[in-house]
Amino acid sequence: MALLDFEGVQAQECEARRGKADALYTLGLAYSTGQGVETDLVAAHKWFNLAAMKGIVEARAKRAEISAELGTQEIAEAQKQARAWLAQLH
């Protein structure tokens, strides 16, 4: 994956809003590794969850890895954020 800066992350968010599954996955990678944004595992879980819902198999594995590092409340928050993100698209 190419290194993302903040503007790259913003561009990926625009692509994600257009329904691009690979952009959702890239955002998960950015937030899980701190590329272009501060590392945020809750946000990474959210993006990987959304990418997994769009059929990105690798996102399921990454989401599982992150889940192992998060507590129950953090996972619930990530799921809440994913639902909110989906709701704002409609």
PDB file of N, CA, C and O in Angstrom:
ATOM      1  N   MET A   1       0.847  -1.179   0.000  1.00  0.00           N
ATOM      2  CA  MET A   1       0.000   0.000   0.000  1.00  0.00           C
ATOM      3  C   MET A   1       0.887   1.235   0.000  1.00  0.00           C
ATOM      4  O   MET A   1       1.895   1.292   0.705  1.00  0.00           O
ATOM      5  N   ALA A   2       0.508   2.201  -0.782  1.00  0.00           N
ATOM      6  CA  ALA A   2       1.235   3.464  -0.795  1.00  0.00           C
ATOM      7  C   ALA A   2       0.992   4.193   0.517  1.00  0.00           C
ATOM      8  O   ALA A   2      -0.069   4.066   1.128  1.00  0.00           O
ATOM      9  N   LEU A   3       1.982   4.952   0.937  1.00  0.00           N
ATOM     10  CA  LEU A   3       1.818   5.735   2.150  1.00  0.00           C
ATOM     11  C   LEU A   3       0.804   6.838   1.905  1.00  0.00           C
ATOM     12  O   LEU A   3       0.852   7.529   0.887  1.00  0.00           O
ATOM     13  N   LEU A   4      -0.106   6.994   2.841  1.00  0.00           N
ATOM     14  CA  LEU A   4      -1.133   8.019   2.733  1.00  0.00           C
ATOM     15  C   LEU A   4      -0.788   9.205   3.615  1.00  0.00           C
ATOM     16  O   LEU A   4      -0.284   9.035   4.725  1.00  0.00           O
ATOM     17  N   ASP A   5      -1.056  10.393   3.125  1.00  0.00           N
ATOM     18  CA  ASP A   5      -1.005  11.568   3.975  1.00  0.00           C
ATOM     19  C   ASP A   5      -2.447  11.936   4.305  1.00  0.00           C
ATOM     20  O   ASP A   5      -3.373  11.239   3.891  1.00  0.00           O
ATOM     21  N   PHE A   6      -2.642  13.005   5.033  1.00  0.00           N
ATOM     22  CA  PHE A   6      -3.993  13.384   5.448  1.00  0.00           C
ATOM     23  C   PHE A   6      -4.900  13.613   4.240  1.00  0.00           C
ATOM     24  O   PHE A   6      -6.062  13.208   4.248  1.00  0.00           O
ATOM     25  N   GLU A   7      -4.366  14.267   3.198  1.00  0.00           N
ATOM     26  CA  GLU A   7      -5.172  14.513   2.001  1.00  0.00           C
ATOM     27  C   GLU A   7      -5.536  13.205   1.318  1.00  0.00           C
ATOM     28  O   GLU A   7      -6.623  13.074   0.756  1.00  0.00           O
ATOM     29  N   GLY A   8      -4.623  12.233   1.366  1.00  0.00           N
ATOM     30  CA  GLY A   8      -4.917  10.921   0.804  1.00  0.00           C
ATOM     31  C   GLY A   8      -6.039  10.234   1.554  1.00  0.00           C
ATOM     32  O   GLY A   8      -6.879   9.564   0.953  1.00  0.00           O
ATOM     33  N   VAL A   9      -6.054  10.400   2.870  1.00  0.00           N
ATOM     34  CA  VAL A   9      -7.121   9.832   3.686  1.00  0.00           C
ATOM     35  C   VAL A   9      -8.443  10.497   3.332  1.00  0.00           C
ATOM     36  O   VAL A   9      -9.464   9.822   3.200  1.00  0.00           O
ATOM     37  N   GLN A  10      -8.431  11.815   3.176  1.00  0.00           N
ATOM     38  CA  GLN A  10      -9.659  12.527   2.806  1.00  0.00           C
ATOM     39  C   GLN A  10     -10.177  12.038   1.453  1.00  0.00           C
ATOM     40  O   GLN A  10     -11.383  11.864   1.279  1.00  0.00           O
ATOM     41  N   ALA A  11      -9.287  11.820   0.511  1.00  0.00           N
ATOM     42  CA  ALA A  11      -9.684  11.325  -0.809  1.00  0.00           C
ATOM     43  C   ALA A  11     -10.298   9.932  -0.691  1.00  0.00           C
ATOM     44  O   ALA A  11     -11.279   9.622  -1.367  1.00  0.00           O
ATOM     45  N   GLN A  12      -9.720   9.097   0.165  1.00  0.00           N
ATOM     46  CA  GLN A  12     -10.263   7.753   0.364  1.00  0.00           C
ATOM     47  C   GLN A  12     -11.654   7.814   0.996  1.00  0.00           C
ATOM     48  O   GLN A  12     -12.524   7.009   0.665  1.00  0.00           O
ATOM     49  N   GLU A  13     -11.861   8.766   1.902  1.00  0.00           N
ATOM     50  CA  GLU A  13     -13.183   8.920   2.509  1.00  0.00           C
ATOM     51  C   GLU A  13     -14.215   9.317   1.454  1.00  0.00           C
ATOM     52  O   GLU A  13     -15.354   8.856   1.509  1.00  0.00           O
ATOM     53  N   CYS A  14     -13.840  10.155   0.506  1.00  0.00           N
ATOM     54  CA  CYS A  14     -14.740  10.522  -0.590  1.00  0.00           C
ATOM     55  C   CYS A  14     -15.072   9.291  -1.426  1.00  0.00           C
ATOM     56  O   CYS A  14     -16.228   9.076  -1.790  1.00  0.00           O
ATOM     57  N   GLU A  15     -14.071   8.494  -1.725  1.00  0.00           N
ATOM     58  CA  GLU A  15     -14.295   7.273  -2.499  1.00  0.00           C
ATOM     59  C   GLU A  15     -15.169   6.289  -1.724  1.00  0.00           C
ATOM     60  O   GLU A  15     -16.007   5.602  -2.308  1.00  0.00           O
ATOM     61  N   ALA A  16     -14.972   6.224  -0.419  1.00  0.00           N
ATOM     62  CA  ALA A  16     -15.780   5.326   0.422  1.00  0.00           C
ATOM     63  C   ALA A  16     -17.247   5.743   0.373  1.00  0.00           C
ATOM     64  O   ALA A  16     -18.134   4.892   0.306  1.00  0.00           O
ATOM     65  N   ARG A  17     -17.501   7.043   0.406  1.00  0.00           N
ATOM     66  CA  ARG A  17     -18.884   7.529   0.326  1.00  0.00           C
ATOM     67  C   ARG A  17     -19.527   7.183  -1.017  1.00  0.00           C
ATOM     68  O   ARG A  17     -20.750   7.099  -1.125  1.00  0.00           O
ATOM     69  N   ARG A  18     -18.707   6.987  -2.018  1.00  0.00           N
ATOM     70  CA  ARG A  18     -19.214   6.589  -3.336  1.00  0.00           C
ATOM     71  C   ARG A  18     -19.410   5.075  -3.425  1.00  0.00           C
ATOM     72  O   ARG A  18     -19.803   4.558  -4.471  1.00  0.00           O
ATOM     73  N   GLY A  19     -19.138   4.370  -2.332  1.00  0.00           N
ATOM     74  CA  GLY A  19     -19.367   2.932  -2.297  1.00  0.00           C
ATOM     75  C   GLY A  19     -18.192   2.077  -2.702  1.00  0.00           C
ATOM     76  O   GLY A  19     -18.353   0.882  -2.950  1.00  0.00           O
ATOM     77  N   LYS A  20     -17.015   2.663  -2.776  1.00  0.00           N
ATOM     78  CA  LYS A  20     -15.827   1.912  -3.189  1.00  0.00           C
ATOM     79  C   LYS A  20     -15.301   1.072  -2.028  1.00  0.00           C
ATOM     80  O   LYS A  20     -14.797   1.610  -1.042  1.00  0.00           O
ATOM     81  N   ALA A  21     -15.422  -0.239  -2.150  1.00  0.00           N
ATOM     82  CA  ALA A  21     -15.029  -1.156  -1.085  1.00  0.00           C
ATOM     83  C   ALA A  21     -13.534  -1.071  -0.782  1.00  0.00           C
ATOM     84  O   ALA A  21     -13.133  -1.143   0.380  1.00  0.00           O
ATOM     85  N   ASP A  22     -12.704  -0.916  -1.824  1.00  0.00           N
ATOM     86  CA  ASP A  22     -11.266  -0.843  -1.588  1.00  0.00           C
ATOM     87  C   ASP A  22     -10.880   0.407  -0.807  1.00  0.00           C
ATOM     88  O   ASP A  22      -9.883   0.399  -0.086  1.00  0.00           O
ATOM     89  N   ALA A  23     -11.652   1.477  -0.941  1.00  0.00           N
ATOM     90  CA  ALA A  23     -11.392   2.692  -0.161  1.00  0.00           C
ATOM     91  C   ALA A  23     -11.695   2.444   1.316  1.00  0.00           C
ATOM     92  O   ALA A  23     -10.973   2.928   2.187  1.00  0.00           O
ATOM     93  N   LEU A  24     -12.752   1.698   1.597  1.00  0.00           N
ATOM     94  CA  LEU A  24     -13.070   1.349   2.988  1.00  0.00           C
ATOM     95  C   LEU A  24     -11.920   0.563   3.606  1.00  0.00           C
ATOM     96  O   LEU A  24     -11.520   0.817   4.743  1.00  0.00           O
ATOM     97  N   TYR A  25     -11.401  -0.383   2.855  1.00  0.00           N
ATOM     98  CA  TYR A  25     -10.283  -1.205   3.332  1.00  0.00           C
ATOM     99  C   TYR A  25      -9.031  -0.351   3.546  1.00  0.00           C
ATOM    100  O   TYR A  25      -8.336  -0.498   4.551  1.00  0.00           O
ATOM    101  N   THR A  26      -8.751   0.537   2.598  1.00  0.00           N
ATOM    102  CA  THR A  26      -7.581   1.415   2.716  1.00  0.00           C
ATOM    103  C   THR A  26      -7.690   2.304   3.948  1.00  0.00           C
ATOM    104  O   THR A  26      -6.694   2.551   4.628  1.00  0.00           O
ATOM    105  N   LEU A  27      -8.896   2.786   4.239  1.00  0.00           N
ATOM    106  CA  LEU A  27      -9.097   3.587   5.452  1.00  0.00           C
ATOM    107  C   LEU A  27      -8.828   2.753   6.704  1.00  0.00           C
ATOM    108  O   LEU A  27      -8.240   3.248   7.666  1.00  0.00           O
ATOM    109  N   GLY A  28      -9.249   1.508   6.694  1.00  0.00           N
ATOM    110  CA  GLY A  28      -8.940   0.626   7.819  1.00  0.00           C
ATOM    111  C   GLY A  28      -7.441   0.485   8.013  1.00  0.00           C
ATOM    112  O   GLY A  28      -6.943   0.539   9.138  1.00  0.00           O
ATOM    113  N   LEU A  29      -6.726   0.305   6.914  1.00  0.00           N
ATOM    114  CA  LEU A  29      -5.266   0.208   7.003  1.00  0.00           C
ATOM    115  C   LEU A  29      -4.663   1.507   7.526  1.00  0.00           C
ATOM    116  O   LEU A  29      -3.759   1.483   8.360  1.00  0.00           O
ATOM    117  N   ALA A  30      -5.161   2.635   7.038  1.00  0.00           N
ATOM    118  CA  ALA A  30      -4.621   3.929   7.474  1.00  0.00           C
ATOM    119  C   ALA A  30      -4.789   4.100   8.981  1.00  0.00           C
ATOM    120  O   ALA A  30      -3.838   4.460   9.675  1.00  0.00           O
ATOM    121  N   TYR A  31      -5.988   3.847   9.486  1.00  0.00           N
ATOM    122  CA  TYR A  31      -6.235   4.048  10.913  1.00  0.00           C
ATOM    123  C   TYR A  31      -5.553   2.992  11.776  1.00  0.00           C
ATOM    124  O   TYR A  31      -5.212   3.267  12.927  1.00  0.00           O
ATOM    125  N   SER A  32      -5.351   1.801  11.249  1.00  0.00           N
ATOM    126  CA  SER A  32      -4.690   0.768  12.054  1.00  0.00           C
ATOM    127  C   SER A  32      -3.181   0.972  12.123  1.00  0.00           C
ATOM    128  O   SER A  32      -2.534   0.495  13.055  1.00  0.00           O
ATOM    129  N   THR A  33      -2.617   1.675  11.148  1.00  0.00           N
ATOM    130  CA  THR A  33      -1.171   1.874  11.111  1.00  0.00           C
ATOM    131  C   THR A  33      -0.744   3.318  11.358  1.00  0.00           C
ATOM    132  O   THR A  33       0.446   3.590  11.514  1.00  0.00           O
ATOM    133  N   GLY A  34      -1.699   4.246  11.394  1.00  0.00           N
ATOM    134  CA  GLY A  34      -1.369   5.645  11.620  1.00  0.00           C
ATOM    135  C   GLY A  34      -0.816   6.344  10.396  1.00  0.00           C
ATOM    136  O   GLY A  34      -0.046   7.295  10.530  1.00  0.00           O
ATOM    137  N   GLN A  35      -1.185   5.901   9.214  1.00  0.00           N
ATOM    138  CA  GLN A  35      -0.726   6.551   7.982  1.00  0.00           C
ATOM    139  C   GLN A  35      -1.672   7.672   7.599  1.00  0.00           C
ATOM    140  O   GLN A  35      -2.798   7.421   7.169  1.00  0.00           O
ATOM    141  N   GLY A  36      -1.226   8.889   7.750  1.00  0.00           N
ATOM    142  CA  GLY A  36      -2.026  10.050   7.380  1.00  0.00           C
ATOM    143  C   GLY A  36      -2.978  10.516   8.468  1.00  0.00           C
ATOM    144  O   GLY A  36      -3.555  11.599   8.369  1.00  0.00           O
ATOM    145  N   VAL A  37      -3.144   9.711   9.499  1.00  0.00           N
ATOM    146  CA  VAL A  37      -4.021  10.004  10.635  1.00  0.00           C
ATOM    147  C   VAL A  37      -3.385   9.394  11.881  1.00  0.00           C
ATOM    148  O   VAL A  37      -2.465   8.581  11.791  1.00  0.00           O
ATOM    149  N   GLU A  38      -3.887   9.798  13.036  1.00  0.00           N
ATOM    150  CA  GLU A  38      -3.422   9.138  14.253  1.00  0.00           C
ATOM    151  C   GLU A  38      -3.976   7.726  14.288  1.00  0.00           C
ATOM    152  O   GLU A  38      -5.098   7.483  13.843  1.00  0.00           O
ATOM    153  N   THR A  39      -3.199   6.800  14.813  1.00  0.00           N
ATOM    154  CA  THR A  39      -3.675   5.431  14.962  1.00  0.00           C
ATOM    155  C   THR A  39      -4.922   5.429  15.837  1.00  0.00           C
ATOM    156  O   THR A  39      -4.936   6.011  16.921  1.00  0.00           O
ATOM    157  N   ASP A  40      -5.961   4.770  15.355  1.00  0.00           N
ATOM    158  CA  ASP A  40      -7.239   4.692  16.061  1.00  0.00           C
ATOM    159  C   ASP A  40      -7.845   3.333  15.733  1.00  0.00           C
ATOM    160  O   ASP A  40      -8.443   3.153  14.672  1.00  0.00           O
ATOM    161  N   LEU A  41      -7.689   2.376  16.647  1.00  0.00           N
ATOM    162  CA  LEU A  41      -8.143   1.021  16.379  1.00  0.00           C
ATOM    163  C   LEU A  41      -9.660   0.897  16.317  1.00  0.00           C
ATOM    164  O   LEU A  41     -10.178   0.018  15.629  1.00  0.00           O
ATOM    165  N   VAL A  42     -10.376   1.761  17.023  1.00  0.00           N
ATOM    166  CA  VAL A  42     -11.838   1.746  16.930  1.00  0.00           C
ATOM    167  C   VAL A  42     -12.251   2.160  15.518  1.00  0.00           C
ATOM    168  O   VAL A  42     -13.099   1.515  14.902  1.00  0.00           O
ATOM    169  N   ALA A  43     -11.656   3.226  15.011  1.00  0.00           N
ATOM    170  CA  ALA A  43     -11.951   3.671  13.647  1.00  0.00           C
ATOM    171  C   ALA A  43     -11.512   2.613  12.636  1.00  0.00           C
ATOM    172  O   ALA A  43     -12.224   2.353  11.666  1.00  0.00           O
ATOM    173  N   ALA A  44     -10.353   2.006  12.854  1.00  0.00           N
ATOM    174  CA  ALA A  44      -9.879   0.961  11.946  1.00  0.00           C
ATOM    175  C   ALA A  44     -10.874  -0.198  11.907  1.00  0.00           C
ATOM    176  O   ALA A  44     -11.190  -0.709  10.833  1.00  0.00           O
ATOM    177  N   HIS A  45     -11.366  -0.614  13.070  1.00  0.00           N
ATOM    178  CA  HIS A  45     -12.353  -1.696  13.135  1.00  0.00           C
ATOM    179  C   HIS A  45     -13.597  -1.308  12.332  1.00  0.00           C
ATOM    180  O   HIS A  45     -14.141  -2.117  11.581  1.00  0.00           O
ATOM    181  N   LYS A  46     -14.038  -0.058  12.503  1.00  0.00           N
ATOM    182  CA  LYS A  46     -15.210   0.426  11.763  1.00  0.00           C
ATOM    183  C   LYS A  46     -14.997   0.285  10.265  1.00  0.00           C
ATOM    184  O   LYS A  46     -15.847  -0.271   9.569  1.00  0.00           O
ATOM    185  N   TRP A  47     -13.877   0.779   9.763  1.00  0.00           N
ATOM    186  CA  TRP A  47     -13.628   0.748   8.328  1.00  0.00           C
ATOM    187  C   TRP A  47     -13.463  -0.677   7.825  1.00  0.00           C
ATOM    188  O   TRP A  47     -13.969  -1.012   6.754  1.00  0.00           O
ATOM    189  N   PHE A  48     -12.760  -1.528   8.579  1.00  0.00           N
ATOM    190  CA  PHE A  48     -12.616  -2.926   8.161  1.00  0.00           C
ATOM    191  C   PHE A  48     -13.971  -3.625   8.177  1.00  0.00           C
ATOM    192  O   PHE A  48     -14.249  -4.450   7.307  1.00  0.00           O
ATOM    193  N   ASN A  49     -14.810  -3.309   9.147  1.00  0.00           N
ATOM    194  CA  ASN A  49     -16.146  -3.892   9.214  1.00  0.00           C
ATOM    195  C   ASN A  49     -16.945  -3.511   7.972  1.00  0.00           C
ATOM    196  O   ASN A  49     -17.582  -4.367   7.358  1.00  0.00           O
ATOM    197  N   LEU A  50     -16.916  -2.244   7.603  1.00  0.00           N
ATOM    198  CA  LEU A  50     -17.633  -1.777   6.418  1.00  0.00           C
ATOM    199  C   LEU A  50     -17.079  -2.427   5.146  1.00  0.00           C
ATOM    200  O   LEU A  50     -17.840  -2.800   4.254  1.00  0.00           O
ATOM    201  N   ALA A  51     -15.755  -2.559   5.068  1.00  0.00           N
ATOM    202  CA  ALA A  51     -15.141  -3.206   3.900  1.00  0.00           C
ATOM    203  C   ALA A  51     -15.532  -4.679   3.833  1.00  0.00           C
ATOM    204  O   ALA A  51     -15.796  -5.205   2.752  1.00  0.00           O
ATOM    205  N   ALA A  52     -15.570  -5.341   4.980  1.00  0.00           N
ATOM    206  CA  ALA A  52     -15.971  -6.749   5.024  1.00  0.00           C
ATOM    207  C   ALA A  52     -17.412  -6.912   4.542  1.00  0.00           C
ATOM    208  O   ALA A  52     -17.740  -7.873   3.845  1.00  0.00           O
ATOM    209  N   MET A  53     -18.260  -5.968   4.917  1.00  0.00           N
ATOM    210  CA  MET A  53     -19.651  -6.012   4.483  1.00  0.00           C
ATOM    211  C   MET A  53     -19.770  -5.879   2.962  1.00  0.00           C
ATOM    212  O   MET A  53     -20.734  -6.354   2.362  1.00  0.00           O
ATOM    213  N   LYS A  54     -18.780  -5.230   2.349  1.00  0.00           N
ATOM    214  CA  LYS A  54     -18.759  -5.043   0.891  1.00  0.00           C
ATOM    215  C   LYS A  54     -18.030  -6.188   0.185  1.00  0.00           C
ATOM    216  O   LYS A  54     -17.857  -6.160  -1.034  1.00  0.00           O
ATOM    217  N   GLY A  55     -17.598  -7.201   0.960  1.00  0.00           N
ATOM    218  CA  GLY A  55     -17.005  -8.382   0.354  1.00  0.00           C
ATOM    219  C   GLY A  55     -15.494  -8.447   0.320  1.00  0.00           C
ATOM    220  O   GLY A  55     -14.937  -9.347  -0.309  1.00  0.00           O
ATOM    221  N   ILE A  56     -14.814  -7.527   0.972  1.00  0.00           N
ATOM    222  CA  ILE A  56     -13.348  -7.571   1.001  1.00  0.00           C
ATOM    223  C   ILE A  56     -12.918  -8.615   2.042  1.00  0.00           C
ATOM    224  O   ILE A  56     -13.005  -8.375   3.246  1.00  0.00           O
ATOM    225  N   VAL A  57     -12.458  -9.763   1.565  1.00  0.00           N
ATOM    226  CA  VAL A  57     -12.114 -10.881   2.453  1.00  0.00           C
ATOM    227  C   VAL A  57     -10.999 -10.502   3.430  1.00  0.00           C
ATOM    228  O   VAL A  57     -11.055 -10.860   4.606  1.00  0.00           O
ATOM    229  N   GLU A  58      -9.993  -9.784   2.945  1.00  0.00           N
ATOM    230  CA  GLU A  58      -8.871  -9.396   3.802  1.00  0.00           C
ATOM    231  C   GLU A  58      -9.336  -8.532   4.972  1.00  0.00           C
ATOM    232  O   GLU A  58      -8.728  -8.547   6.042  1.00  0.00           O
ATOM    233  N   ALA A  59     -10.407  -7.787   4.767  1.00  0.00           N
ATOM    234  CA  ALA A  59     -10.923  -6.911   5.825  1.00  0.00           C
ATOM    235  C   ALA A  59     -11.432  -7.727   7.004  1.00  0.00           C
ATOM    236  O   ALA A  59     -11.323  -7.297   8.152  1.00  0.00           O
ATOM    237  N   ARG A  60     -11.980  -8.890   6.729  1.00  0.00           N
ATOM    238  CA  ARG A  60     -12.452  -9.754   7.823  1.00  0.00           C
ATOM    239  C   ARG A  60     -11.297 -10.165   8.717  1.00  0.00           C
ATOM    240  O   ARG A  60     -11.413 -10.147   9.942  1.00  0.00           O
ATOM    241  N   ALA A  61     -10.182 -10.536   8.103  1.00  0.00           N
ATOM    242  CA  ALA A  61      -9.006 -10.953   8.872  1.00  0.00           C
ATOM    243  C   ALA A  61      -8.450  -9.784   9.683  1.00  0.00           C
ATOM    244  O   ALA A  61      -8.107  -9.942  10.854  1.00  0.00           O
ATOM    245  N   LYS A  62      -8.363  -8.626   9.064  1.00  0.00           N
ATOM    246  CA  LYS A  62      -7.844  -7.447   9.776  1.00  0.00           C
ATOM    247  C   LYS A  62      -8.775  -7.055  10.921  1.00  0.00           C
ATOM    248  O   LYS A  62      -8.312  -6.700  12.005  1.00  0.00           O
ATOM    249  N   ARG A  63     -10.083  -7.117  10.684  1.00  0.00           N
ATOM    250  CA  ARG A  63     -11.052  -6.800  11.737  1.00  0.00           C
ATOM    251  C   ARG A  63     -10.887  -7.761  12.905  1.00  0.00           C
ATOM    252  O   ARG A  63     -10.961  -7.345  14.062  1.00  0.00           O
ATOM    253  N   ALA A  64     -10.666  -9.034  12.621  1.00  0.00           N
ATOM    254  CA  ALA A  64     -10.463 -10.029  13.681  1.00  0.00           C
ATOM    255  C   ALA A  64      -9.191  -9.740  14.473  1.00  0.00           C
ATOM    256  O   ALA A  64      -9.175  -9.866  15.698  1.00  0.00           O
ATOM    257  N   GLU A  65      -8.129  -9.354  13.777  1.00  0.00           N
ATOM    258  CA  GLU A  65      -6.869  -9.004  14.458  1.00  0.00           C
ATOM    259  C   GLU A  65      -7.085  -7.839  15.424  1.00  0.00           C
ATOM    260  O   GLU A  65      -6.636  -7.872  16.570  1.00  0.00           O
ATOM    261  N   ILE A  66      -7.773  -6.825  14.944  1.00  0.00           N
ATOM    262  CA  ILE A  66      -8.011  -5.640  15.774  1.00  0.00           C
ATOM    263  C   ILE A  66      -8.951  -5.962  16.921  1.00  0.00           C
ATOM    264  O   ILE A  66      -8.773  -5.459  18.030  1.00  0.00           O
ATOM    265  N   SER A  67      -9.948  -6.793  16.666  1.00  0.00           N
ATOM    266  CA  SER A  67     -10.892  -7.176  17.725  1.00  0.00           C
ATOM    267  C   SER A  67     -10.164  -7.797  18.906  1.00  0.00           C
ATOM    268  O   SER A  67     -10.564  -7.615  20.056  1.00  0.00           O
ATOM    269  N   ALA A  68      -9.094  -8.532  18.621  1.00  0.00           N
ATOM    270  CA  ALA A  68      -8.320  -9.167  19.682  1.00  0.00           C
ATOM    271  C   ALA A  68      -7.624  -8.142  20.576  1.00  0.00           C
ATOM    272  O   ALA A  68      -7.273  -8.442  21.717  1.00  0.00           O
ATOM    273  N   GLU A  69      -7.427  -6.939  20.052  1.00  0.00           N
ATOM    274  CA  GLU A  69      -6.757  -5.880  20.809  1.00  0.00           C
ATOM    275  C   GLU A  69      -7.728  -4.928  21.500  1.00  0.00           C
ATOM    276  O   GLU A  69      -7.318  -4.120  22.334  1.00  0.00           O
ATOM    277  N   LEU A  70      -9.009  -5.019  21.157  1.00  0.00           N
ATOM    278  CA  LEU A  70     -10.004  -4.103  21.705  1.00  0.00           C
ATOM    279  C   LEU A  70     -10.846  -4.777  22.771  1.00  0.00           C
ATOM    280  O   LEU A  70     -10.991  -6.000  22.788  1.00  0.00           O
ATOM    281  N   GLY A  71     -11.392  -3.973  23.651  1.00  0.00           N
ATOM    282  CA  GLY A  71     -12.333  -4.468  24.639  1.00  0.00           C
ATOM    283  C   GLY A  71     -13.741  -4.501  24.060  1.00  0.00           C
ATOM    284  O   GLY A  71     -13.983  -3.994  22.965  1.00  0.00           O
ATOM    285  N   THR A  72     -14.650  -5.092  24.791  1.00  0.00           N
ATOM    286  CA  THR A  72     -16.039  -5.221  24.355  1.00  0.00           C
ATOM    287  C   THR A  72     -16.661  -3.868  24.076  1.00  0.00           C
ATOM    288  O   THR A  72     -17.356  -3.700  23.074  1.00  0.00           O
ATOM    289  N   GLN A  73     -16.420  -2.898  24.952  1.00  0.00           N
ATOM    290  CA  GLN A  73     -16.993  -1.555  24.766  1.00  0.00           C
ATOM    291  C   GLN A  73     -16.444  -0.885  23.507  1.00  0.00           C
ATOM    292  O   GLN A  73     -17.177  -0.201  22.793  1.00  0.00           O
ATOM    293  N   GLU A  74     -15.168  -1.083  23.241  1.00  0.00           N
ATOM    294  CA  GLU A  74     -14.565  -0.472  22.049  1.00  0.00           C
ATOM    295  C   GLU A  74     -15.118  -1.092  20.763  1.00  0.00           C
ATOM    296  O   GLU A  74     -15.351  -0.388  19.780  1.00  0.00           O
ATOM    297  N   ILE A  75     -15.324  -2.400  20.777  1.00  0.00           N
ATOM    298  CA  ILE A  75     -15.899  -3.063  19.611  1.00  0.00           C
ATOM    299  C   ILE A  75     -17.329  -2.574  19.399  1.00  0.00           C
ATOM    300  O   ILE A  75     -17.741  -2.315  18.269  1.00  0.00           O
ATOM    301  N   ALA A  76     -18.081  -2.451  20.487  1.00  0.00           N
ATOM    302  CA  ALA A  76     -19.448  -1.944  20.387  1.00  0.00           C
ATOM    303  C   ALA A  76     -19.457  -0.531  19.818  1.00  0.00           C
ATOM    304  O   ALA A  76     -20.320  -0.193  19.009  1.00  0.00           O
ATOM    305  N   GLU A  77     -18.502   0.294  20.236  1.00  0.00           N
ATOM    306  CA  GLU A  77     -18.407   1.663  19.711  1.00  0.00           C
ATOM    307  C   GLU A  77     -18.080   1.648  18.225  1.00  0.00           C
ATOM    308  O   GLU A  77     -18.659   2.418  17.458  1.00  0.00           O
ATOM    309  N   ALA A  78     -17.164   0.786  17.808  1.00  0.00           N
ATOM    310  CA  ALA A  78     -16.809   0.683  16.390  1.00  0.00           C
ATOM    311  C   ALA A  78     -18.020   0.265  15.564  1.00  0.00           C
ATOM    312  O   ALA A  78     -18.242   0.790  14.473  1.00  0.00           O
ATOM    313  N   GLN A  79     -18.797  -0.672  16.077  1.00  0.00           N
ATOM    314  CA  GLN A  79     -19.997  -1.118  15.369  1.00  0.00           C
ATOM    315  C   GLN A  79     -21.037   0.000  15.307  1.00  0.00           C
ATOM    316  O   GLN A  79     -21.715   0.171  14.295  1.00  0.00           O
ATOM    317  N   LYS A  80     -21.154   0.746  16.383  1.00  0.00           N
ATOM    318  CA  LYS A  80     -22.075   1.892  16.414  1.00  0.00           C
ATOM    319  C   LYS A  80     -21.662   2.924  15.367  1.00  0.00           C
ATOM    320  O   LYS A  80     -22.504   3.462  14.648  1.00  0.00           O
ATOM    321  N   GLN A  81     -20.362   3.194  15.287  1.00  0.00           N
ATOM    322  CA  GLN A  81     -19.865   4.156  14.300  1.00  0.00           C
ATOM    323  C   GLN A  81     -20.105   3.670  12.878  1.00  0.00           C
ATOM    324  O   GLN A  81     -20.421   4.468  11.995  1.00  0.00           O
ATOM    325  N   ALA A  82     -19.959   2.374  12.649  1.00  0.00           N
ATOM    326  CA  ALA A  82     -20.206   1.819  11.317  1.00  0.00           C
ATOM    327  C   ALA A  82     -21.675   1.984  10.936  1.00  0.00           C
ATOM    328  O   ALA A  82     -21.990   2.368   9.810  1.00  0.00           O
ATOM    329  N   ARG A  83     -22.562   1.695  11.869  1.00  0.00           N
ATOM    330  CA  ARG A  83     -24.003   1.862  11.599  1.00  0.00           C
ATOM    331  C   ARG A  83     -24.330   3.324  11.319  1.00  0.00           C
ATOM    332  O   ARG A  83     -25.109   3.624  10.414  1.00  0.00           O
ATOM    333  N   ALA A  84     -23.743   4.232  12.088  1.00  0.00           N
ATOM    334  CA  ALA A  84     -23.987   5.665  11.895  1.00  0.00           C
ATOM    335  C   ALA A  84     -23.468   6.114  10.530  1.00  0.00           C
ATOM    336  O   ALA A  84     -24.111   6.914   9.851  1.00  0.00           O
ATOM    337  N   TRP A  85     -22.321   5.607  10.134  1.00  0.00           N
ATOM    338  CA  TRP A  85     -21.748   5.975   8.843  1.00  0.00           C
ATOM    339  C   TRP A  85     -22.668   5.509   7.714  1.00  0.00           C
ATOM    340  O   TRP A  85     -22.912   6.249   6.761  1.00  0.00           O
ATOM    341  N   LEU A  86     -23.180   4.274   7.824  1.00  0.00           N
ATOM    342  CA  LEU A  86     -24.100   3.765   6.815  1.00  0.00           C
ATOM    343  C   LEU A  86     -25.388   4.584   6.766  1.00  0.00           C
ATOM    344  O   LEU A  86     -25.913   4.868   5.690  1.00  0.00           O
ATOM    345  N   ALA A  87     -25.885   4.958   7.937  1.00  0.00           N
ATOM    346  CA  ALA A  87     -27.140   5.714   8.016  1.00  0.00           C
ATOM    347  C   ALA A  87     -26.994   7.086   7.358  1.00  0.00           C
ATOM    348  O   ALA A  87     -27.936   7.567   6.728  1.00  0.00           O
ATOM    349  N   GLN A  88     -25.847   7.712   7.492  1.00  0.00           N
ATOM    350  CA  GLN A  88     -25.667   9.046   6.911  1.00  0.00           C
ATOM    351  C   GLN A  88     -25.543   9.007   5.395  1.00  0.00           C
ATOM    352  O   GLN A  88     -25.641  10.048   4.745  1.00  0.00           O
ATOM    353  N   LEU A  89     -25.330   7.831   4.820  1.00  0.00           N
ATOM    354  CA  LEU A  89     -25.247   7.717   3.366  1.00  0.00           C
ATOM    355  C   LEU A  89     -26.629   7.752   2.719  1.00  0.00           C
ATOM    356  O   LEU A  89     -26.765   8.068   1.537  1.00  0.00           O
ATOM    357  N   HIS A  90     -27.641   7.426   3.502  1.00  0.00           N
ATOM    358  CA  HIS A  90     -29.002   7.329   2.948  1.00  0.00           C
ATOM    359  C   HIS A  90     -29.817   8.549   3.215  1.00  0.00           C
ATOM    360  O   HIS A  90     -30.979   8.616   2.812  1.00  0.00           O
TER     361      HIS A  90
END
